[in-house]
């Protein structure tokens, strides 16, 4: 039997040892990759909003799009966004008194000038003004009623005026300020000293006023033609709660913070006898409602998450995208109601055929189950002119509160959370209805605090 040289034997043993170490290292790397992929699914999954998904892919696509388009900027013929020059409220003649080079005061006006129109704030007095209202008690000589006179600038309870209440509320809600920052701002910009508790008390007073309008808003939600609904997690003192958004077809917004993510919240807001459409995602709390428009944006994300699983997954993705394109084309034509009903039947049958075709393919059971659970509910919007096939309007209304959650972390008390929902609901509704939120809040406070 041939004997291998010792040198070759040594090299073989060394290679075997290196191979063993590499296999071990390879296994460890695989385990790390699997762990990282599991963590990544928390941030990138079908339920993650498009704005937060696949940032690196989006960057590559943007670079490719930029290269294809050539020169950056607005397309030819685009209407400019340059600010129009206003008519001046005041004209100031500026004539130098001395030479800027040598300092001589022997200056002659040459009857030539450059015109610069400048917009700026007026240098008004920012100090808080204290006003004493002597509210006289009066008596009606006809009916005998006695009462204290009321003034639209004098709240009957508390020591802060309407403008200050609006100012603090907007610093908190419109500019997303935290109490300590608001305290600093009021001191440095207005020479006004107030504790963070004082600011909190102001917000509670404003919330009490908005609560009355909030309760009326629930009735407006129930009388709407249809409602977009969405929900997201929020914490109160470290405990899990849910922030719900209800948005009507005429942009009435209701913010609800509740312990439950279940149907109890829907019954509380919509009532026991709700029989109108809701536009929602696939959450099971909505399943018992009869008229539902399932969100196509959620569906497309769910399907696209499996397009790399196999060729069938890619084909399924293309098929569903084509279905959505066909739906948008029909909606753009604004057909008659009878045409809409016929087309819904055609589209519903098409989705059923897709489910039957792909349900047995390996790796596609989850997206097909998602599609199947919404059968009959993907084309409800055809029966209600003006309704959108996605819940994007609900998600848009949710974004402000997601940003707020990132800033404050959590609410410190249930009362604070309730107060937030009262004020946030009214501000969001006014804003979406193209109303001046400052004027609307001011008028509401005057009506309830000063003149009621």
MARNUVEX-743327 format. One record per residue (C-alpha): residue number from 1; residue in three letters; x, y, z. Coordinates in Angstrom, 1 decimal. Example, Ala and Ser with C-alpha at 12.3 -4.5 7.8 and 13.67 -1.06 7.14 Angstrom:
BEGIN
R resi resn      x      y      z
R    1  ALA   12.3   -4.5    7.8
R    2  SER   13.7   -1.1    7.1
This chain:
BEGIN
R resi resn      x      y      z
R    1  UNK    0.0    0.0    0.0
R    2  UNK    1.4    3.4   -1.0
R    3  UNK    2.4    5.7    1.8
R    4  UNK    1.8    9.4    1.4
R    5  UNK    4.7   11.7    2.2
R    6  UNK    4.4   13.3    5.6
R    7  UNK    4.3   16.8    4.1
R    8  UNK    1.2   15.9    2.0
R    9  UNK   -0.4   14.3    5.1
R   10  UNK    0.2   17.4    7.1
R   11  UNK   -1.2   19.7    4.4
R   12  UNK   -4.3   17.5    4.1
R   13  UNK   -4.9   17.6    7.9
R   14  UNK   -4.4   21.4    7.8
R   15  UNK   -7.0   21.7    5.0
R   16  UNK   -9.4   19.5    6.8
R   17  UNK   -9.1   21.6    9.9
R   18  UNK   -9.6   24.8    7.9
R   19  UNK  -12.6   23.3    6.2
R   20  UNK  -14.1   22.3    9.5
R   21  UNK  -13.6   25.9   10.8
R   22  UNK  -15.1   27.4    7.7
R   23  UNK  -18.1   25.2    7.9
R   24  UNK  -18.6   26.3   11.5
R   25  UNK  -18.2   29.9   10.6
R   26  UNK  -20.6   29.5    7.7
R   27  UNK  -23.2   28.0   10.0
R   28  UNK  -22.8   30.8   12.4
R   29  UNK  -23.2   33.4    9.6
R   30  UNK  -26.4   31.6    8.4
R   31  UNK  -27.8   31.8   11.9
R   32  UNK  -27.0   35.5   12.2
R   33  UNK  -28.6   36.2    8.7
R   34  UNK  -31.7   34.3    9.7
R   35  UNK  -31.9   36.3   13.0
R   36  UNK  -31.4   39.6   11.2
R   37  UNK  -34.0   38.7    8.5
R   38  UNK  -36.5   38.0   11.3
R   39  UNK  -35.8   41.4   12.8
R   40  UNK  -36.0   43.1    9.5
R   41  UNK  -39.6   41.7    8.9
R   42  UNK  -40.7   43.9   11.8
R   43  UNK  -39.8   46.9    9.7
R   44  UNK  -40.4   45.6    6.2
R   45  UNK  -43.5   43.6    5.7
R   46  UNK  -46.8   43.9    3.8
R   47  UNK  -48.3   46.0    6.7
R   48  UNK  -45.5   48.5    6.7
R   49  UNK  -46.5   51.8    5.0
R   50  UNK  -44.8   52.5    1.6
R   51  UNK  -43.0   55.5    3.0
R   52  UNK  -41.1   53.3    5.5
R   53  UNK  -40.4   50.3    3.3
R   54  UNK  -37.3   49.3    1.4
R   55  UNK  -35.4   52.5    1.7
R   56  UNK  -32.3   51.2   -0.1
R   57  UNK  -34.4   50.0   -3.0
R   58  UNK  -36.2   53.3   -3.2
R   59  UNK  -32.8   55.1   -3.4
R   60  UNK  -31.6   52.9   -6.2
R   61  UNK  -34.9   53.5   -8.1
R   62  UNK  -34.6   57.2   -7.6
R   63  UNK  -31.1   57.3   -8.9
R   64  UNK  -32.1   55.2  -11.9
R   65  UNK  -35.1   57.5  -12.5
R   66  UNK  -32.9   60.5  -12.3
R   67  UNK  -30.5   59.1  -14.9
R   68  UNK  -33.3   58.3  -17.2
R   69  UNK  -34.9   61.7  -17.0
R   70  UNK  -31.7   63.6  -17.5
R   71  UNK  -31.7   67.2  -16.3
R   72  UNK  -33.4   67.6  -12.9
R   73  UNK  -36.1   70.1  -12.3
R   74  UNK  -39.7   70.9  -13.4
R   75  UNK  -40.7   69.9  -16.9
R   76  UNK  -40.9   72.4  -19.7
R   77  UNK  -44.1   74.5  -19.5
R   78  UNK  -44.5   73.9  -15.7
R   79  UNK  -46.2   76.9  -14.0
R   80  UNK  -43.7   78.5  -11.7
R   81  UNK  -44.1   78.8   -7.9
R   82  UNK  -42.4   82.1   -7.5
R   83  UNK  -44.0   84.3   -4.8
R   84  UNK  -45.9   87.2   -6.2
R   85  UNK  -44.6   90.6   -5.2
R   86  UNK  -47.2   92.3   -3.0
R   87  UNK  -48.3   96.0   -3.3
R   88  UNK  -46.4   97.9   -0.6
R   89  UNK  -48.3   99.2    2.4
R   90  UNK  -45.6  101.8    3.0
R   91  UNK  -42.9  103.4    0.8
R   92  UNK  -39.7  104.5    2.4
R   93  UNK  -37.2  106.7    0.6
R   94  UNK  -33.6  105.7    1.5
R   95  UNK  -31.0  108.5    0.8
R   96  UNK  -27.5  108.0    2.1
R   97  UNK  -26.2  110.9    4.3
R   98  UNK  -22.5  110.2    3.8
R   99  UNK  -20.2  108.4    1.4
R  100  UNK  -19.8  104.8    2.2
R  101  UNK  -16.2  105.0    0.9
R  102  UNK  -14.7  108.2    2.4
R  103  UNK  -17.3  109.4    4.8
R  104  UNK  -18.0  112.7    3.1
R  105  UNK  -21.4  114.3    3.7
R  106  UNK  -21.4  116.1    0.4
R  107  UNK  -24.0  113.9   -1.2
R  108  UNK  -26.1  114.5   -4.3
R  109  UNK  -29.3  112.5   -5.2
R  110  UNK  -28.9  111.2   -8.8
R  111  UNK  -32.6  110.5   -9.3
R  112  UNK  -31.9  106.8   -9.8
R  113  UNK  -33.0  104.1   -7.4
R  114  UNK  -33.4  100.3   -6.8
R  115  UNK  -36.7   99.1   -5.5
R  116  UNK  -36.7   96.4   -2.9
R  117  UNK  -40.1   95.2   -1.6
R  118  UNK  -39.6   93.5    1.8
R  119  UNK  -42.2   91.5    3.7
R  120  UNK  -41.7   91.3    7.5
R  121  UNK  -43.5   91.1   10.8
R  122  UNK  -44.5   94.4   12.4
R  123  UNK  -42.5   95.1   15.5
R  124  UNK  -45.5   94.8   17.8
R  125  UNK  -45.4   94.5   21.5
R  126  UNK  -45.2   90.8   22.5
R  127  UNK  -45.5   91.2   26.2
R  128  UNK  -48.7   89.6   27.7
R  129  UNK  -51.3   92.3   28.5
R  130  UNK  -53.3   92.1   31.7
R  131  UNK  -56.9   93.5   31.3
R  132  UNK  -59.4   93.8   34.1
R  133  UNK  -63.0   93.3   33.0
R  134  UNK  -65.6   94.8   35.4
R  135  UNK  -68.6   92.7   34.6
R  136  UNK  -71.6   94.5   36.0
R  137  UNK  -74.5   92.7   37.4
R  138  UNK  -77.7   93.8   35.5
R  139  UNK  -81.4   93.1   35.7
R  140  UNK  -83.9   92.8   32.9
R  141  UNK  -86.8   95.1   33.8
R  142  UNK  -89.2   93.0   31.6
R  143  UNK  -88.7   89.5   32.9
R  144  UNK  -86.8   90.2   36.1
R  145  UNK  -83.7   88.0   35.1
R  146  UNK  -80.5   89.1   36.8
R  147  UNK  -77.1   88.2   35.5
R  148  UNK  -73.5   89.3   35.1
R  149  UNK  -72.6   91.0   31.8
R  150  UNK  -70.5   89.0   29.4
R  151  UNK  -67.7   90.1   27.1
R  152  UNK  -66.4   88.1   24.1
R  153  UNK  -62.8   88.5   25.3
R  154  UNK  -63.4   87.6   28.9
R  155  UNK  -63.7   83.9   29.9
R  156  UNK  -66.0   83.5   32.8
R  157  UNK  -63.6   80.9   34.4
R  158  UNK  -59.8   81.1   34.7
R  159  UNK  -57.3   83.9   34.2
R  160  UNK  -56.1   83.4   30.6
R  161  UNK  -57.6   85.1   27.6
R  162  UNK  -58.8   83.5   24.4
R  163  UNK  -55.7   84.5   22.3
R  164  UNK  -53.4   83.0   24.9
R  165  UNK  -55.5   79.7   25.0
R  166  UNK  -55.3   79.5   21.2
R  167  UNK  -51.6   80.4   21.2
R  168  UNK  -50.7   77.6   23.6
R  169  UNK  -52.9   75.0   22.0
R  170  UNK  -51.3   75.7   18.6
R  171  UNK  -47.8   75.5   20.0
R  172  UNK  -48.7   72.1   21.3
R  173  UNK  -50.8   70.6   18.5
R  174  UNK  -49.9   72.5   15.3
R  175  UNK  -46.2   72.8   16.0
R  176  UNK  -46.0   69.6   18.0
R  177  UNK  -44.3   71.3   21.0
R  178  UNK  -43.6   69.6   24.3
R  179  UNK  -44.6   71.3   27.5
R  180  UNK  -41.1   72.3   28.6
R  181  UNK  -40.3   73.8   25.2
R  182  UNK  -43.6   75.7   25.2
R  183  UNK  -42.7   77.0   28.6
R  184  UNK  -39.3   78.3   27.3
R  185  UNK  -40.8   79.8   24.2
R  186  UNK  -43.5   81.8   26.1
R  187  UNK  -40.8   83.1   28.5
R  188  UNK  -38.2   84.1   25.9
R  189  UNK  -40.6   85.4   23.2
R  190  UNK  -43.4   86.8   25.3
R  191  UNK  -41.8   87.5   28.7
R  192  UNK  -44.5   85.3   30.2
R  193  UNK  -43.7   82.9   33.0
R  194  UNK  -45.9   79.8   33.5
R  195  UNK  -45.2   76.3   34.8
R  196  UNK  -45.6   73.2   32.7
R  197  UNK  -48.6   72.3   34.9
R  198  UNK  -50.1   75.7   34.0
R  199  UNK  -49.7   74.9   30.3
R  200  UNK  -51.3   71.4   30.9
R  201  UNK  -54.2   73.1   32.7
R  202  UNK  -54.7   75.4   29.7
R  203  UNK  -54.9   72.4   27.4
R  204  UNK  -57.3   70.6   29.7
R  205  UNK  -59.6   73.7   29.6
R  206  UNK  -59.4   73.8   25.8
R  207  UNK  -60.1   70.1   25.7
R  208  UNK  -63.2   70.5   27.8
R  209  UNK  -64.6   73.0   25.3
R  210  UNK  -63.7   70.7   22.3
R  211  UNK  -65.4   67.8   24.1
R  212  UNK  -68.8   69.2   23.4
R  213  UNK  -68.1   69.6   19.7
R  214  UNK  -66.4   66.1   19.8
R  215  UNK  -69.6   64.4   21.0
R  216  UNK  -71.5   66.1   18.2
R  217  UNK  -68.9   64.9   15.8
R  218  UNK  -69.8   61.3   16.7
R  219  UNK  -73.3   62.0   15.3
R  220  UNK  -71.8   63.4   12.1
R  221  UNK  -69.8   60.2   11.8
R  222  UNK  -73.0   58.1   12.1
R  223  UNK  -74.7   60.2    9.4
R  224  UNK  -71.9   60.0    6.9
R  225  UNK  -72.2   58.3    3.5
R  226  UNK  -69.2   56.1    4.3
R  227  UNK  -66.3   56.1    6.8
R  228  UNK  -62.6   55.3    6.5
R  229  UNK  -61.3   53.6    9.6
R  230  UNK  -57.7   52.8   10.7
R  231  UNK  -56.0   52.0   14.0
R  232  UNK  -52.5   52.0   15.5
R  233  UNK  -50.9   51.2   18.8
R  234  UNK  -50.3   53.9   21.4
R  235  UNK  -49.2   53.7   25.1
R  236  UNK  -50.6   55.3   28.2
R  237  UNK  -48.3   55.0   31.2
R  238  UNK  -46.5   52.1   29.4
R  239  UNK  -49.7   50.1   28.8
R  240  UNK  -50.8   49.2   25.3
R  241  UNK  -53.8   51.2   23.9
R  242  UNK  -55.1   51.8   20.4
R  243  UNK  -55.6   55.1   18.6
R  244  UNK  -58.4   54.8   16.1
R  245  UNK  -59.1   57.2   13.2
R  246  UNK  -62.6   57.6   11.7
R  247  UNK  -62.7   59.8    8.6
R  248  UNK  -66.0   60.5    6.7
R  249  UNK  -66.5   61.3    3.0
R  250  UNK  -66.8   65.0    3.9
R  251  UNK  -63.6   65.0    6.0
R  252  UNK  -65.0   64.9    9.5
R  253  UNK  -62.2   63.4   11.7
R  254  UNK  -62.7   61.5   14.9
R  255  UNK  -59.7   60.4   17.0
R  256  UNK  -60.5   57.7   19.5
R  257  UNK  -58.0   56.3   22.1
R  258  UNK  -59.3   53.1   23.6
R  259  UNK  -58.0   50.0   25.4
R  260  UNK  -59.6   47.8   22.9
R  261  UNK  -58.7   47.0   19.2
R  262  UNK  -61.9   45.0   18.9
R  263  UNK  -65.4   45.6   17.7
R  264  UNK  -66.5   47.3   20.9
R  265  UNK  -65.0   50.5   19.6
R  266  UNK  -66.8   50.3   16.3
R  267  UNK  -70.1   49.7   18.1
R  268  UNK  -69.4   52.7   20.4
R  269  UNK  -68.8   55.1   17.5
R  270  UNK  -70.8   53.7   14.6
R  271  UNK  -73.7   52.5   16.7
R  272  UNK  -75.5   49.1   16.8
R  273  UNK  -77.4   49.7   13.5
R  274  UNK  -74.6   50.8   11.2
R  275  UNK  -75.5   49.6    7.6
R  276  UNK  -73.3   51.9    5.5
R  277  UNK  -69.9   51.3    3.9
R  278  UNK  -66.6   51.3    5.7
R  279  UNK  -63.2   51.4    4.0
R  280  UNK  -60.7   49.4    6.0
R  281  UNK  -57.8   46.9    6.0
R  282  UNK  -58.1   43.2    6.7
R  283  UNK  -58.4   43.4   10.5
R  284  UNK  -60.9   40.9   11.8
R  285  UNK  -62.8   43.5   13.9
R  286  UNK  -64.4   44.6   10.6
R  287  UNK  -65.4   41.2    9.3
R  288  UNK  -69.0   41.3   10.6
R  289  UNK  -69.9   44.4    8.8
R  290  UNK  -72.0   43.8    5.6
R  291  UNK  -70.8   46.7    3.3
R  292  UNK  -67.0   46.8    3.2
R  293  UNK  -64.5   48.1    0.8
R  294  UNK  -61.2   46.3    1.4
R  295  UNK  -58.1   48.4    0.9
R  296  UNK  -56.3   47.7   -2.4
R  297  UNK  -53.1   49.3   -1.1
R  298  UNK  -52.9   46.7    1.6
R  299  UNK  -53.7   43.9   -0.9
R  300  UNK  -51.0   45.0   -3.3
R  301  UNK  -48.4   45.1   -0.5
R  302  UNK  -49.5   41.7    0.7
R  303  UNK  -49.2   40.2   -2.8
R  304  UNK  -46.0   41.9   -3.7
R  305  UNK  -44.3   40.4   -0.6
R  306  UNK  -44.5   37.0   -2.3
R  307  UNK  -43.6   37.9   -5.9
R  308  UNK  -40.0   36.6   -5.4
R  309  UNK  -41.1   33.3   -3.9
R  310  UNK  -41.6   31.7   -7.3
R  311  UNK  -42.5   32.4  -10.9
R  312  UNK  -46.1   31.9   -9.9
R  313  UNK  -45.7   34.5   -7.2
R  314  UNK  -44.5   37.0   -9.7
R  315  UNK  -47.3   36.1  -12.1
R  316  UNK  -49.9   36.5   -9.2
R  317  UNK  -48.5   40.0   -8.4
R  318  UNK  -48.7   41.0  -12.1
R  319  UNK  -52.3   39.7  -12.3
R  320  UNK  -53.5   41.6   -9.2
R  321  UNK  -51.8   44.8  -10.3
R  322  UNK  -53.7   44.4  -13.7
R  323  UNK  -56.9   44.0  -11.8
R  324  UNK  -56.3   47.2   -9.9
R  325  UNK  -55.4   49.1  -13.1
R  326  UNK  -58.7   47.9  -14.6
R  327  UNK  -60.6   49.1  -11.6
R  328  UNK  -59.0   52.5  -11.8
R  329  UNK  -59.8   52.7  -15.5
R  330  UNK  -63.5   52.0  -14.9
R  331  UNK  -63.7   54.5  -12.0
R  332  UNK  -62.1   57.2  -14.2
R  333  UNK  -64.9   56.8  -16.8
R  334  UNK  -67.6   57.4  -14.1
R  335  UNK  -70.1   54.9  -15.5
R  336  UNK  -73.8   54.7  -14.7
R  337  UNK  -74.9   52.8  -11.6
R  338  UNK  -76.2   49.9  -13.7
R  339  UNK  -72.9   49.6  -15.5
R  340  UNK  -71.1   49.7  -12.2
R  341  UNK  -73.2   46.8  -10.8
R  342  UNK  -72.5   44.7  -13.9
R  343  UNK  -68.8   45.4  -13.8
R  344  UNK  -68.6   44.6  -10.1
R  345  UNK  -70.1   41.1  -10.9
R  346  UNK  -67.5   40.6  -13.6
R  347  UNK  -64.6   41.7  -11.4
R  348  UNK  -65.8   39.6   -8.4
R  349  UNK  -65.9   36.5  -10.6
R  350  UNK  -62.4   37.3  -11.9
R  351  UNK  -61.0   37.5   -8.4
R  352  UNK  -62.7   34.1   -7.5
R  353  UNK  -61.0   32.5  -10.6
R  354  UNK  -57.6   33.9   -9.5
R  355  UNK  -58.1   32.4   -6.0
R  356  UNK  -59.0   29.0   -7.5
R  357  UNK  -56.0   29.1   -9.9
R  358  UNK  -53.3   29.9   -7.3
R  359  UNK  -54.6   28.4   -4.1
R  360  UNK  -52.7   25.1   -4.6
R  361  UNK  -49.3   26.7   -5.4
R  362  UNK  -46.7   26.1   -2.8
R  363  UNK  -45.7   29.3   -0.9
R  364  UNK  -48.7   31.3   -2.0
R  365  UNK  -51.3   30.1    0.6
R  366  UNK  -51.0   33.2    2.7
R  367  UNK  -51.6   35.9    0.1
R  368  UNK  -54.3   33.8   -1.5
R  369  UNK  -56.0   33.4    1.9
R  370  UNK  -55.8   37.2    2.3
R  371  UNK  -57.4   37.6   -1.1
R  372  UNK  -60.1   35.0   -0.4
R  373  UNK  -61.1   36.6    2.9
R  374  UNK  -62.1   39.7    1.0
R  375  UNK  -64.1   38.1   -1.8
R  376  UNK  -67.1   40.3   -2.6
R  377  UNK  -65.4   43.3   -0.8
R  378  UNK  -62.7   44.3   -3.2
R  379  UNK  -65.0   46.2   -5.6
R  380  UNK  -67.6   47.8   -3.3
R  381  UNK  -66.4   51.2   -4.3
R  382  UNK  -68.0   50.7   -7.7
R  383  UNK  -71.5   50.9   -6.1
R  384  UNK  -70.8   54.2   -4.4
R  385  UNK  -69.6   57.0   -6.7
R  386  UNK  -66.8   59.0   -5.2
R  387  UNK  -65.5   56.2   -2.9
R  388  UNK  -61.9   55.3   -3.2
R  389  UNK  -60.7   51.7   -3.5
R  390  UNK  -58.0   52.2   -0.9
R  391  UNK  -57.9   53.4    2.7
R  392  UNK  -55.2   55.9    1.9
R  393  UNK  -57.4   58.7    3.3
R  394  UNK  -57.6   57.0    6.6
R  395  UNK  -53.8   56.4    6.7
R  396  UNK  -53.1   60.0    5.8
R  397  UNK  -55.3   61.1    8.7
R  398  UNK  -53.3   58.8   11.0
R  399  UNK  -49.8   60.2   10.1
R  400  UNK  -50.0   63.2   12.3
R  401  UNK  -50.7   61.0   15.3
R  402  UNK  -47.9   58.6   14.4
R  403  UNK  -45.5   61.6   14.4
R  404  UNK  -46.9   62.8   17.7
R  405  UNK  -46.3   59.3   19.2
R  406  UNK  -42.6   59.4   18.1
R  407  UNK  -42.2   62.8   19.8
R  408  UNK  -43.9   62.2   23.2
R  409  UNK  -43.4   58.4   23.5
R  410  UNK  -46.6   57.8   25.4
R  411  UNK  -49.4   59.6   27.3
R  412  UNK  -48.9   60.0   31.0
R  413  UNK  -52.5   59.6   32.0
R  414  UNK  -55.9   58.5   30.6
R  415  UNK  -57.2   62.1   31.1
R  416  UNK  -54.4   63.4   29.0
R  417  UNK  -55.1   60.9   26.2
R  418  UNK  -58.8   61.8   26.3
R  419  UNK  -58.0   65.5   26.1
R  420  UNK  -55.8   64.8   23.2
R  421  UNK  -58.5   63.1   21.2
R  422  UNK  -61.0   66.0   21.8
R  423  UNK  -58.6   68.7   20.5
R  424  UNK  -56.9   66.7   17.8
R  425  UNK  -60.2   65.7   16.3
R  426  UNK  -61.5   69.2   15.9
R  427  UNK  -58.2   70.6   14.5
R  428  UNK  -57.9   67.8   12.0
R  429  UNK  -61.5   68.2   10.8
R  430  UNK  -61.1   72.0   10.4
R  431  UNK  -57.8   71.6    8.5
R  432  UNK  -59.1   69.0    6.0
R  433  UNK  -62.3   71.1    5.5
R  434  UNK  -60.0   74.0    4.4
R  435  UNK  -61.0   76.1    7.4
R  436  UNK  -58.7   78.4    9.4
R  437  UNK  -58.0   76.3   12.4
R  438  UNK  -56.9   79.4   14.4
R  439  UNK  -60.2   81.2   13.8
R  440  UNK  -62.3   78.1   14.3
R  441  UNK  -60.7   77.4   17.7
R  442  UNK  -60.9   81.0   18.7
R  443  UNK  -64.6   81.2   17.8
R  444  UNK  -65.4   78.0   19.6
R  445  UNK  -63.6   79.1   22.8
R  446  UNK  -65.3   82.5   22.8
R  447  UNK  -68.7   80.9   22.4
R  448  UNK  -68.3   78.4   25.1
R  449  UNK  -66.0   80.2   27.7
R  450  UNK  -67.1   83.8   27.3
R  451  UNK  -70.7   84.0   26.0
R  452  UNK  -72.4   80.8   27.0
